[in-house]
């Protein structure tokens, strides 16, 4: 009886931890910043800074739920941004299509490398990241690629909120209720069992990398609109921010049945408030990186330990 209550308590803690973390971070920085975190202008700034990450994190849920990673997503954002900047001189709509197209193409290659050829996901996408960063250095020539003036017309909050809401709602519906989302979680729970159940693992993985590529393409398009230019380091560290955000949001690092789409939204909000709060407090870049790294390790260690205890109790039962 005691062990059963303890297990329920740990499961409740795991489910509530992301919400508690969001509340603590929000209230903490509101107090430390003298209320500046609560300003409407600052809230808008948090959304602007988190917009691209929200889009990509929504797609990353499908991958991480399968216990897969995409270490090239930041480079895809950069490549899509560079392509969008180049094509925008001709037509803004074509620039959007080109950004999405290059994202889909790279996502397809990643899906083939991992899903079809069986190369380890981290190794395959990390190699792709190196290739893309090298191409970006050549294209940008260590400088910047300016965007067409017309692209600035798309830099307004209403459009971004609409795009973000539509993409996240569609992704949430697919992940939580569509058979595809259920199959993603089944693959994460165990590939052998998934194969025996008749789930086409290769197809599931390829589609997931395609979604990731498309999301990165959209993120790259809007990133260069916000910054005004594409650079060789555009999208740098995005892949790490995604993993940190998803873990902070309660996503199991090994994916599986416990994966929840809300992890993307809550995690990005926590990370966005954390980044913004540290800037308001006057912390430099390096202390910010150290702080995020420490928090990530602590949260990962805590949730991993508790999940292991829950799983061990289930096996004993």
Helices and strands as residue ranges (DSSP letters): H 2-32, G 36-38, H 40-64, H 73-87, H 92-111, I 112-116, H 121-140, E 144-146, G 149-154, H 157-177, H 179-189, H 191-196, H 201-227, E 229-231, H 238-248, H 262-280, H 285-316
